[in-house]
Amino acid sequence: MKKKGKKEVGFFVALMIVLFAFSGSVMGADKIKMMVSHQPEFESFLTWQGIEENVDEKYGLDLKMMYFDSGMLQVEALPARTWDVGALGAVPMVMAALRYEAYMIGMTHDDADNVFVMSRPDSEVLSVKGFNPEYPDMYGSPEKVKGKTILVTTVSAAHYVMSTWLKRLGLKDEDVKILNMEQGQAVAAFQSGKGDLVVLWAPFTMSGLSNGWKRVSTGVDCGAVLPLVIITGKEYGDKNPEKVATFLKFYFDQVDRQIKEGQAQAKNYQRFLTDWAGIELSDEMIEMDIELHPMYTLQRNIEMFDVSQGPSQAYKAMDDLSGFFTRNNRFSEKERQKVMNTPFITDRFLKMAAEMK
């Protein structure tokens, strides 16, 4: 066999390097770059884990996560197009639809079990349970609650639970003093002695329980339904439906995995909270947090968004939540009707995701 000369070998190696670099750049160009907005919550862990383990690449995705303290901060960043898809509470979702015609494209779970009105162990609010017999697991009464200072993230799931709890007691927001704080701030302030009550969502509720604070009411206790939703901007969704659907396919495959593995993901979840969210929780609290998050599958979403028999389950939940805004003078009934009559709740991306292999 005739040997190649040094020049031929050198040329061959150089050619291969060029071809490899070119193919790598093409492959990279083919990936769907997407910025995903998340809060330090359980549903964000599924995206984080997929990125950490390069699962997103198998779907042709190149995902980056953007941290936000609350849903309204995500909504306020939406016009700047700093993120493409995200997960937030149903309460700020209504505001995103009203202000920017954003699309609600899926639901991750019902967060009602994970939002707590909390008090210190010696609070007089805990001296009365079952004041409203229709909600026997709630603590509090008008006399014990009126005038109290409550730390809460306003226009959020926490605010909605607080207002619903007050309503069940025959009270309104105006009957208490509300201090608006992001969740981390609220935990620190309440720990330092500020306020009489604090309203938190997971995993901050776990921090509260670790501090010995007591559960006054959850969303379930007071009958509040709290879908946590997946959202995309109208312009991005209209221009990139396949990209959005691909993300949903990735995400709900991660949900299927989480449901299958359950507590086996505890150590990974703990690492997510420490590394990305900056939250330290004990093994016991981690396990509780996972148990309190039964996630919705893609098929469950398709069923909840189905309109073949009339208004969808998703629509009914959002219709009820939108009433929260009118009760709290965030916008008028006319504005509420305007947003509920728009097609912001859509299953087109879910259906596309379901068809993907």
Secondary structure as UniProt FT lines:
FT   HELIX           6..30
FT   STRAND          32..38
FT   HELIX           42..52
FT   TURN            53..54
FT   HELIX           55..58
FT   TURN            59..60
FT   STRAND          61..67
FT   HELIX           71..77
FT   HELIX           78..80
FT   STRAND          85..89
FT   HELIX           90..100
FT   STRAND          103..110
FT   HELIX           111..114
FT   STRAND          115..119
FT   TURN            121..122
FT   HELIX           124..127
FT   TURN            133..134
FT   TURN            136..137
FT   HELIX           142..145
FT   TURN            146..147
FT   STRAND          149..152
FT   HELIX           157..168
FT   TURN            169..170
FT   HELIX           173..175
FT   STRAND          177..180
FT   HELIX           183..191
FT   TURN            192..193
FT   STRAND          197..201
FT   TURN            202..203
FT   HELIX           204..210
FT   TURN            211..212
FT   STRAND          214..218
FT   TURN            219..223
FT   STRAND          227..232
FT   HELIX           234..239
FT   HELIX           241..261
FT   HELIX           262..265
FT   HELIX           266..272
FT   HELIX           273..277
FT   HELIX           283..291
FT   HELIX           298..304
FT   TURN            308..309
FT   HELIX           313..327
FT   TURN            328..329
FT   HELIX           333..340
FT   TURN            343..344
FT   HELIX           348..355
//
